[in-house]
């Protein structure tokens, strides 16, 4: 297959009537099966999920990318897709939840169906057929007829029990007129273990994750008509408009205001401990931005790193579980989400790095921390010492906090000026006491009005996950702060 222009890349969306139907197995397995055939596969995930893209990356050898019409806006879905699919032969987009499930109270916004329409892509519906036979036809008919603008090009029947069960299902599907593109039998070995926030990330599973992806690929290759799926992908309509490009976006954006001290910021107290080491300054050269990675901090969007680099930063990834200090010359620090509670003991034991992070924060350097990063900057997590940058305590909770948020910056910070509006996502089973500092990071417009997070010196720490492509000035302001603070 010859790679077409980015806007005409063959593509399909893997969706389902509900969560747990087998979307991840089919999407990841198809990505891996196509890659094994020598195709360059562009992997995408609808919504804010960070974990599935890790499996997609393992299957394809390319960065998994998210397409979120709520956080980035519908207008960016196509350009972000084209950016990720550049140079690829085919793209596979894994949906989120049920096909028509979107942001609560927002109609179709951010649903898989919405994204499929924005991409002009056909949909493959993965149906859990384990407890039905003829009823599968009524189910599929309902999904096909609900929105005529969504083109369901085929069905994959999952968790089929036997040849007899398959025959009954196929007979039922004949009456709907939607082709059956695959039949997958029950296969526990393909299952991926889950935890309180979803699947266990690839970074935590090592060779087990490799084996799981290989098993998914084998199941899809054996049970699906891969050639028919490729043909369906080729039927996707051409996308108009240019792809998103970090450099072009930043070149056309105004220079952000310089960071200013937040209202709640106080100068370091000399009596509180040794003076921090001064940061190396190279005003005329790129600033080194350290980005936390490894098994404890796996949640990040590919576009964040691209924007930082386009803004003039030298991005260096480090592992807080292994590295005993920040990379030499670090002028700014980004700590994304993940599962620090799982690795609290190891993170706490790495005293050298905790001290290095605290010194950088005390120096006034820009530090952006989201969710897991917030916990790491706290005084303690479940009683174990963390970095102590924030006078706050974190602990695991029985309550799951989950959902999209419409937020506005409350305080001037290294990321944004007060009044900047951004949409984000919360996804955690921990609490922080207090929940906000003297200078909060965000004020939530929905669902309830509250302030949240901390702005202290150059630190911006919050539970809110944001997508910087929606507000690229965030990255430029951050990097400018590395040069001037």
Helices and strands as residue ranges (DSSP letters): G 6-8, E 10-16, H 23-36, E 41-46, H 52-60, E 65-67, H 74-85, E 90-94, H 112-119, E 122-128, H 135-146, E 152-160, H 163-174, E 180-185, G 188-190, E 194-195, E 198-199, H 202-205, H 207-223, H 226-234, H 246-251, G 270-272, E 287-293, H 302-310, E 313-319, E 330-335, H 344-349, H 351-362, E 366-370, H 372-377, E 380-381, E 384-385, E 393-409, E 421-433, E 442-446, E 450-452, E 454-456, E 459-462, E 465-466, G 468-471, H 473-484
